[in-house]
């Protein structure tokens, strides 16, 4: 990369960050106004959350089953097979649940939000709203943002429940660990702080992924190629920021 290209890349990054920050401020104000239309928000919770349930539940089940197999293999070497429930619960609540759900949410619901808003931009629907004195931020962007933010913690909770069921299915039904020991050790070892960490991560990831998806769609180039590029940027930026923020939040809680 040439020396002239480096300042240009830095300038573009700072400019992009500034545009996103300004858009986020406008979006928060629009969210207050959009609360007067709860029907729109409920519809977006359904679109972002309920339509992602199948992939979330399947991923949670198989993640829990893999945790059961690997946890049993590792703990057996130390004679601590009964701690499988604790290991599975901590891994799901603190780390795997929020992170995997956010990545799946970005790939499924995030891209859908970006392409939907980007298509509205490409077909001049957002411009038509402005001409008719309808604020597209309050009518289009804010309900989708709120729907994603509300849906994310709910999806994480479902992922964790199904994941624990998968771990119990392998540990208790297949490997023969006592059911009472599996659940009692889990309940005694998992604290409210662990649950809080997962909740905070799910909310933060929901805000970040929903903001990126809505912002990219709202500012997409009004062409088929522009919408496609915006969708790609949504997945890439959401995935990278999710992993980065996961490290930061984990360091803070530790």
TORKOL-4160 file (C-alpha; in steps of 0.2 Angstrom, whole numbers, padded with zeros to 4 digits, m for minus):
254
<pt num="1" X="0000" Y="0000" Z="0000"/>
<pt num="2" X="0007" Y="0017" Z="m0005"/>
<pt num="3" X="0010" Y="0031" Z="0008"/>
<pt num="4" X="m0004" Y="0041" Z="0000"/>
<pt num="5" X="m0017" Y="0027" Z="0001"/>
<pt num="6" X="m0014" Y="0025" Z="0020"/>
<pt num="7" X="m0021" Y="0043" Z="0025"/>
<pt num="8" X="m0035" Y="0040" Z="0013"/>
<pt num="9" X="m0040" Y="0024" Z="0021"/>
<pt num="10" X="m0039" Y="0031" Z="0038"/>
<pt num="11" X="m0049" Y="0046" Z="0033"/>
<pt num="12" X="m0062" Y="0035" Z="0026"/>
<pt num="13" X="m0063" Y="0025" Z="0042"/>
<pt num="14" X="m0065" Y="0040" Z="0053"/>
<pt num="15" X="m0078" Y="0047" Z="0041"/>
<pt num="16" X="m0088" Y="0031" Z="0041"/>
<pt num="17" X="m0087" Y="0030" Z="0060"/>
<pt num="18" X="m0093" Y="0048" Z="0061"/>
<pt num="19" X="m0108" Y="0045" Z="0049"/>
<pt num="20" X="m0113" Y="0030" Z="0059"/>
<pt num="21" X="m0112" Y="0039" Z="0075"/>
<pt num="22" X="m0123" Y="0053" Z="0069"/>
<pt num="23" X="m0135" Y="0040" Z="0062"/>
<pt num="24" X="m0136" Y="0032" Z="0078"/>
<pt num="25" X="m0141" Y="0048" Z="0087"/>
<pt num="26" X="m0154" Y="0051" Z="0074"/>
<pt num="27" X="m0160" Y="0033" Z="0076"/>
<pt num="28" X="m0162" Y="0035" Z="0095"/>
<pt num="29" X="m0173" Y="0050" Z="0093"/>
<pt num="30" X="m0183" Y="0041" Z="0080"/>
<pt num="31" X="m0185" Y="0027" Z="0092"/>
<pt num="32" X="m0194" Y="0038" Z="0104"/>
<pt num="33" X="m0206" Y="0044" Z="0091"/>
<pt num="34" X="m0209" Y="0026" Z="0084"/>
<pt num="35" X="m0215" Y="0020" Z="0101"/>
<pt num="36" X="m0232" Y="0028" Z="0096"/>
<pt num="37" X="m0233" Y="0014" Z="0083"/>
<pt num="38" X="m0231" Y="m0002" Z="0094"/>
<pt num="39" X="m0238" Y="m0013" Z="0080"/>
<pt num="40" X="m0223" Y="m0009" Z="0068"/>
<pt num="41" X="m0211" Y="m0014" Z="0082"/>
<pt num="42" X="m0221" Y="m0030" Z="0086"/>
<pt num="43" X="m0220" Y="m0035" Z="0067"/>
<pt num="44" X="m0202" Y="m0032" Z="0067"/>
<pt num="45" X="m0199" Y="m0042" Z="0082"/>
<pt num="46" X="m0208" Y="m0056" Z="0073"/>
<pt num="47" X="m0198" Y="m0054" Z="0057"/>
<pt num="48" X="m0181" Y="m0053" Z="0066"/>
<pt num="49" X="m0184" Y="m0065" Z="0080"/>
<pt num="50" X="m0198" Y="m0078" Z="0076"/>
<pt num="51" X="m0192" Y="m0081" Z="0058"/>
<pt num="52" X="m0174" Y="m0085" Z="0065"/>
<pt num="53" X="m0180" Y="m0097" Z="0078"/>
<pt num="54" X="m0177" Y="m0113" Z="0068"/>
<pt num="55" X="m0159" Y="m0109" Z="0064"/>
<pt num="56" X="m0156" Y="m0103" Z="0082"/>
<pt num="57" X="m0164" Y="m0119" Z="0090"/>
<pt num="58" X="m0155" Y="m0131" Z="0079"/>
<pt num="59" X="m0138" Y="m0123" Z="0082"/>
<pt num="60" X="m0142" Y="m0122" Z="0100"/>
<pt num="61" X="m0146" Y="m0141" Z="0101"/>
<pt num="62" X="m0130" Y="m0146" Z="0091"/>
<pt num="63" X="m0119" Y="m0134" Z="0101"/>
<pt num="64" X="m0125" Y="m0142" Z="0117"/>
<pt num="65" X="m0123" Y="m0159" Z="0111"/>
<pt num="66" X="m0105" Y="m0155" Z="0106"/>
<pt num="67" X="m0102" Y="m0148" Z="0123"/>
<pt num="68" X="m0108" Y="m0164" Z="0131"/>
<pt num="69" X="m0097" Y="m0175" Z="0121"/>
<pt num="70" X="m0081" Y="m0164" Z="0122"/>
<pt num="71" X="m0084" Y="m0159" Z="0141"/>
<pt num="72" X="m0086" Y="m0178" Z="0145"/>
<pt num="73" X="m0070" Y="m0182" Z="0136"/>
<pt num="74" X="m0060" Y="m0169" Z="0145"/>
<pt num="75" X="m0068" Y="m0171" Z="0162"/>
<pt num="76" X="m0066" Y="m0189" Z="0162"/>
<pt num="77" X="m0047" Y="m0187" Z="0162"/>
<pt num="78" X="m0048" Y="m0178" Z="0178"/>
<pt num="79" X="m0062" Y="m0189" Z="0186"/>
<pt num="80" X="m0074" Y="m0175" Z="0186"/>
<pt num="81" X="m0088" Y="m0181" Z="0174"/>
<pt num="82" X="m0101" Y="m0174" Z="0186"/>
<pt num="83" X="m0096" Y="m0156" Z="0183"/>
<pt num="84" X="m0102" Y="m0158" Z="0165"/>
<pt num="85" X="m0118" Y="m0148" Z="0169"/>
<pt num="86" X="m0108" Y="m0134" Z="0176"/>
<pt num="87" X="m0096" Y="m0133" Z="0161"/>
<pt num="88" X="m0110" Y="m0133" Z="0149"/>
<pt num="89" X="m0120" Y="m0120" Z="0158"/>
<pt num="90" X="m0105" Y="m0108" Z="0160"/>
<pt num="91" X="m0100" Y="m0110" Z="0142"/>
<pt num="92" X="m0117" Y="m0107" Z="0135"/>
<pt num="93" X="m0122" Y="m0092" Z="0147"/>
<pt num="94" X="m0106" Y="m0083" Z="0147"/>
<pt num="95" X="m0099" Y="m0086" Z="0129"/>
<pt num="96" X="m0107" Y="m0097" Z="0116"/>
<pt num="97" X="m0125" Y="m0092" Z="0118"/>
<pt num="98" X="m0123" Y="m0073" Z="0115"/>
<pt num="99" X="m0109" Y="m0075" Z="0102"/>
<pt num="100" X="m0116" Y="m0088" Z="0091"/>
<pt num="101" X="m0133" Y="m0081" Z="0092"/>
<pt num="102" X="m0126" Y="m0064" Z="0087"/>
<pt num="103" X="m0117" Y="m0072" Z="0072"/>
<pt num="104" X="m0132" Y="m0081" Z="0066"/>
<pt num="105" X="m0143" Y="m0066" Z="0069"/>
<pt num="106" X="m0131" Y="m0056" Z="0058"/>
<pt num="107" X="m0131" Y="m0069" Z="0044"/>
<pt num="108" X="m0150" Y="m0071" Z="0044"/>
<pt num="109" X="m0160" Y="m0056" Z="0051"/>
<pt num="110" X="m0146" Y="m0043" Z="0049"/>
<pt num="111" X="m0144" Y="m0047" Z="0030"/>
<pt num="112" X="m0163" Y="m0047" Z="0028"/>
<pt num="113" X="m0165" Y="m0030" Z="0037"/>
<pt num="114" X="m0151" Y="m0022" Z="0026"/>
<pt num="115" X="m0158" Y="m0029" Z="0009"/>
<pt num="116" X="m0176" Y="m0024" Z="0014"/>
<pt num="117" X="m0171" Y="m0006" Z="0018"/>
<pt num="118" X="m0158" Y="m0005" Z="0004"/>
<pt num="119" X="m0172" Y="m0011" Z="m0009"/>
<pt num="120" X="m0183" Y="0003" Z="m0002"/>
<pt num="121" X="m0169" Y="0015" Z="m0005"/>
<pt num="122" X="m0166" Y="0008" Z="m0023"/>
<pt num="123" X="m0184" Y="0010" Z="m0027"/>
<pt num="124" X="m0186" Y="0027" Z="m0020"/>
<pt num="125" X="m0199" Y="0022" Z="m0007"/>
<pt num="126" X="m0189" Y="0031" Z="0006"/>
<pt num="127" X="m0188" Y="0047" Z="m0004"/>
<pt num="128" X="m0207" Y="0046" Z="m0007"/>
<pt num="129" X="m0210" Y="0045" Z="0011"/>
<pt num="130" X="m0200" Y="0061" Z="0014"/>
<pt num="131" X="m0210" Y="0070" Z="0000"/>
<pt num="132" X="m0226" Y="0065" Z="0009"/>
<pt num="133" X="m0219" Y="0072" Z="0025"/>
<pt num="134" X="m0217" Y="0054" Z="0033"/>
<pt num="135" X="m0201" Y="0052" Z="0042"/>
<pt num="136" X="m0193" Y="0036" Z="0036"/>
<pt num="137" X="m0182" Y="0035" Z="0051"/>
<pt num="138" X="m0197" Y="0034" Z="0063"/>
<pt num="139" X="m0207" Y="0023" Z="0051"/>
<pt num="140" X="m0194" Y="0012" Z="0043"/>
<pt num="141" X="m0177" Y="0012" Z="0052"/>
<pt num="142" X="m0182" Y="0014" Z="0071"/>
<pt num="143" X="m0195" Y="m0001" Z="0072"/>
<pt num="144" X="m0183" Y="m0012" Z="0063"/>
<pt num="145" X="m0169" Y="m0007" Z="0075"/>
<pt num="146" X="m0180" Y="m0009" Z="0090"/>
<pt num="147" X="m0186" Y="m0026" Z="0084"/>
<pt num="148" X="m0168" Y="m0032" Z="0082"/>
<pt num="149" X="m0163" Y="m0026" Z="0099"/>
<pt num="150" X="m0178" Y="m0034" Z="0108"/>
<pt num="151" X="m0177" Y="m0050" Z="0098"/>
<pt num="152" X="m0158" Y="m0054" Z="0102"/>
<pt num="153" X="m0159" Y="m0057" Z="0121"/>
<pt num="154" X="m0175" Y="m0068" Z="0118"/>
<pt num="155" X="m0166" Y="m0078" Z="0105"/>
<pt num="156" X="m0150" Y="m0080" Z="0116"/>
<pt num="157" X="m0162" Y="m0086" Z="0130"/>
<pt num="158" X="m0169" Y="m0099" Z="0118"/>
<pt num="159" X="m0152" Y="m0104" Z="0112"/>
<pt num="160" X="m0146" Y="m0107" Z="0130"/>
<pt num="161" X="m0161" Y="m0117" Z="0135"/>
<pt num="162" X="m0160" Y="m0128" Z="0120"/>
<pt num="163" X="m0141" Y="m0130" Z="0122"/>
<pt num="164" X="m0143" Y="m0136" Z="0140"/>
<pt num="165" X="m0156" Y="m0148" Z="0134"/>
<pt num="166" X="m0143" Y="m0155" Z="0121"/>
<pt num="167" X="m0129" Y="m0156" Z="0134"/>
<pt num="168" X="m0141" Y="m0165" Z="0146"/>
<pt num="169" X="m0147" Y="m0177" Z="0132"/>
<pt num="170" X="m0129" Y="m0182" Z="0129"/>
<pt num="171" X="m0122" Y="m0182" Z="0146"/>
<pt num="172" X="m0137" Y="m0190" Z="0155"/>
<pt num="173" X="m0146" Y="m0201" Z="0142"/>
<pt num="174" X="m0131" Y="m0206" Z="0132"/>
<pt num="175" X="m0116" Y="m0206" Z="0144"/>
<pt num="176" X="m0125" Y="m0211" Z="0160"/>
<pt num="177" X="m0122" Y="m0196" Z="0171"/>
<pt num="178" X="m0134" Y="m0195" Z="0185"/>
<pt num="179" X="m0148" Y="m0182" Z="0181"/>
<pt num="180" X="m0149" Y="m0175" Z="0198"/>
<pt num="181" X="m0130" Y="m0172" Z="0199"/>
<pt num="182" X="m0130" Y="m0164" Z="0182"/>
<pt num="183" X="m0143" Y="m0151" Z="0187"/>
<pt num="184" X="m0139" Y="m0149" Z="0205"/>
<pt num="185" X="m0120" Y="m0145" Z="0202"/>
<pt num="186" X="m0125" Y="m0133" Z="0188"/>
<pt num="187" X="m0137" Y="m0123" Z="0200"/>
<pt num="188" X="m0124" Y="m0122" Z="0214"/>
<pt num="189" X="m0110" Y="m0116" Z="0203"/>
<pt num="190" X="m0119" Y="m0104" Z="0191"/>
<pt num="191" X="m0121" Y="m0087" Z="0199"/>
<pt num="192" X="m0132" Y="m0072" Z="0195"/>
<pt num="193" X="m0116" Y="m0063" Z="0189"/>
<pt num="194" X="m0114" Y="m0076" Z="0175"/>
<pt num="195" X="m0132" Y="m0074" Z="0170"/>
<pt num="196" X="m0130" Y="m0055" Z="0170"/>
<pt num="197" X="m0114" Y="m0056" Z="0159"/>
<pt num="198" X="m0124" Y="m0066" Z="0146"/>
<pt num="199" X="m0138" Y="m0054" Z="0146"/>
<pt num="200" X="m0127" Y="m0039" Z="0145"/>
<pt num="201" X="m0118" Y="m0046" Z="0130"/>
<pt num="202" X="m0134" Y="m0051" Z="0121"/>
<pt num="203" X="m0141" Y="m0033" Z="0123"/>
<pt num="204" X="m0125" Y="m0025" Z="0117"/>
<pt num="205" X="m0123" Y="m0037" Z="0102"/>
<pt num="206" X="m0142" Y="m0034" Z="0098"/>
<pt num="207" X="m0138" Y="m0015" Z="0097"/>
<pt num="208" X="m0123" Y="m0017" Z="0087"/>
<pt num="209" X="m0129" Y="m0029" Z="0074"/>
<pt num="210" X="m0146" Y="m0020" Z="0072"/>
<pt num="211" X="m0137" Y="m0003" Z="0070"/>
<pt num="212" X="m0125" Y="m0010" Z="0057"/>
<pt num="213" X="m0139" Y="m0018" Z="0047"/>
<pt num="214" X="m0151" Y="m0003" Z="0047"/>
<pt num="215" X="m0137" Y="0009" Z="0044"/>
<pt num="216" X="m0130" Y="m0001" Z="0029"/>
<pt num="217" X="m0147" Y="m0003" Z="0022"/>
<pt num="218" X="m0152" Y="0015" Z="0024"/>
<pt num="219" X="m0136" Y="0022" Z="0016"/>
<pt num="220" X="m0134" Y="0009" Z="0002"/>
<pt num="221" X="m0131" Y="0014" Z="m0015"/>
<pt num="222" X="m0148" Y="0014" Z="m0025"/>
<pt num="223" X="m0143" Y="0000" Z="m0036"/>
<pt num="224" X="m0143" Y="m0019" Z="m0036"/>
<pt num="225" X="m0124" Y="m0020" Z="m0034"/>
<pt num="226" X="m0125" Y="m0007" Z="m0020"/>
<pt num="227" X="m0138" Y="m0017" Z="m0010"/>
<pt num="228" X="m0128" Y="m0033" Z="m0012"/>
<pt num="229" X="m0112" Y="m0024" Z="m0006"/>
<pt num="230" X="m0121" Y="m0017" Z="0009"/>
<pt num="231" X="m0128" Y="m0034" Z="0014"/>
<pt num="232" X="m0110" Y="m0041" Z="0013"/>
<pt num="233" X="m0103" Y="m0026" Z="0024"/>
<pt num="234" X="m0117" Y="m0030" Z="0037"/>
<pt num="235" X="m0111" Y="m0048" Z="0039"/>
<pt num="236" X="m0093" Y="m0044" Z="0039"/>
<pt num="237" X="m0094" Y="m0029" Z="0051"/>
<pt num="238" X="m0106" Y="m0037" Z="0063"/>
<pt num="239" X="m0096" Y="m0053" Z="0064"/>
<pt num="240" X="m0080" Y="m0043" Z="0068"/>
<pt num="241" X="m0087" Y="m0031" Z="0080"/>
<pt num="242" X="m0096" Y="m0045" Z="0089"/>
<pt num="243" X="m0080" Y="m0055" Z="0092"/>
<pt num="244" X="m0071" Y="m0039" Z="0097"/>
<pt num="245" X="m0084" Y="m0033" Z="0109"/>
<pt num="246" X="m0085" Y="m0051" Z="0116"/>
<pt num="247" X="m0067" Y="m0049" Z="0121"/>
<pt num="248" X="m0069" Y="m0032" Z="0128"/>
<pt num="249" X="m0085" Y="m0037" Z="0139"/>
<pt num="250" X="m0077" Y="m0053" Z="0145"/>
<pt num="251" X="m0061" Y="m0043" Z="0151"/>
<pt num="252" X="m0073" Y="m0031" Z="0160"/>
<pt num="253" X="m0083" Y="m0044" Z="0169"/>
<pt num="254" X="m0067" Y="m0054" Z="0174"/>
